[in-house]
């Protein structure tokens, strides 16, 4: 039993050390990123406006457009898609965290 607990603690420390060293060394840039993440929240009105614009672009007749106009529309669609994705809430769980949760569940 002691050997299992020792191995579990050793695994926890081993897997958590990679997370500790994964941070950026530039603290100023990380604080700037945190500020931009809070500013990227879109309201429901903005999301509906963007989805209406996407539907408008999709319903256009693109057969008579030039290559540059089509390229600009594609870039606009990609920008809208990235804005909407950034505004969504996503939770990332690392592999070490998953192993820790499974280990805790097995021990309980």
SULCOR-V560871 format. One record per helix or strand of 2 or more residues. SS is the DSSP state (H for helix, E for strand). FROM is the first residue (numbers start at 1). LEN is the number of residues. If there is no record, write none. Layout:
ss=[SS | SS]
from=[FROM | FROM]
len=[LEN | LEN]
This chain:
ss=[H | H | H | H | H]
from=[2 | 27 | 44 | 67 | 95]
len=[19 | 13 | 15 | 21 | 13]
